[in-house]
Structure formats: C-alpha cells, structure tokens
Amino acid sequence: LCPVLAVPLRPRATMPAYHSSHNKKEFKSIGNIAILGFKATNSKGPAPRYNDDADDIIDEVLKYFKANCFFQNYEIKGNADRLLVYLTLYAQQCVSRCTRANSKDGCTREMYQLAIENFTLPFESGFPLKQMYKPPASKAEQDELR
C-alpha cells in the first residue's frame, strides 16, 4: 500500500526502447551491421543514397538519443538496431568532446579532430559492446565498414 495515497502499489511500468524503423527494410549488411543510406549531398563511402522523405538512420539517432541513453537493457531487433546503438555511442562521444570546448570554434575543432582519429570498429577489442557485433567475413569488408 502506498502510505501517502492509501492505494495498492503497482509494479513500475517499463518504457520500451526506441528501435530503428529500418529493421523492416532490405539492406546490405557487413558482419551484422546494416549499411544504410543517409541524407547527405556530398558524402563518400559505401552507404547508398537515401532518397526517401522518411527519417534516415542519422535522424533516428538524433531523435531517440536522449531516450535511448537512459536504457540499461536494449533488445536488438535487427542489424539496423546495431547501427543505431553504434551511432548513439558516437553521438555521445561528440557531446562529451563538445563539453570540453569553450566556444563554437573550439567545438568545431573537436569534431574535426574526432572525425580524423582512428576509431574502433564495433567488433574490435576495446569497443564497449563488442559481444553484440559479429566481425566481417574478410579484410575487404572490414575496410569497407571503416
């Protein structure tokens, strides 16, 4: 019984985590990480162009960032969710780097520095959630993912 309201206590409802809408779509995967397109006009790399008006994976990361950061457990429902987790961790790294900067120019420098650094792929040692990711079949696929 709740002492203040004198009503029976119910177990706390758990909020469901936000999952990628791209799990339902067909896409190329390397290892078990989805290669999804995004809305960029001058990008290089293996990701296909995204021509849909719906949210791309970057939009989903930004939209669900705050909510998904608070979940202790996250059920992976597809390869797009693995990419969502990886990009959420990258966004968290961006935020922590920008908190070090004292100005907009300082933040821009931090983001540039982060972009040119050699980063850990999800299946490599040193990545916090390594057990969730399967390594690519070949060195060529690993290079394509990088």
Secondary structure, 3 states (H helix, E strand, C coil): CCCCCCCCCCCCCCCCCCCCHHHHCCCEEECCEEECCECCCCCCCCCCECCCCCCCHHHHHHHHHHHHHCCCCCCCCCHHHHHHHHHHHHHHHHHHHHHHCCCHHHHHHHHHHHHHCCCCCCCCCCCCCHHHCCCCCCHHHHHHHC
